[in-house]
Amino acid sequence: MLSVGTTTIQVQQDTKKLLDSLKEVYSVKTYDQVINKLIQKKSKSMYGALADEGKPISMKEILKGLRDKHDRL
């Protein structure tokens, strides 16, 4: 990942405590790494929600049934 600089964001104190805990859980050093881990985890879980009992699912299967009567997406 190309780093182009840093920025400051404001979070509530309880959010910072949660981020501190997650730094330990994920064994990372920065809040940026924690946030990226959370985003990756959420992205994977959205894909996983489409899987059938944890089995891999293809894009063809995902798109199956999304076409209308004129064969359009």
ABEGO torsion letter per residue (X at the ends): XBBAEBBBBBBBAAAAAAAAAAAAAAGBABAAAAAAAAAAAAAAAAAAAABBGGBBBBAAAAABGABBAAGBX
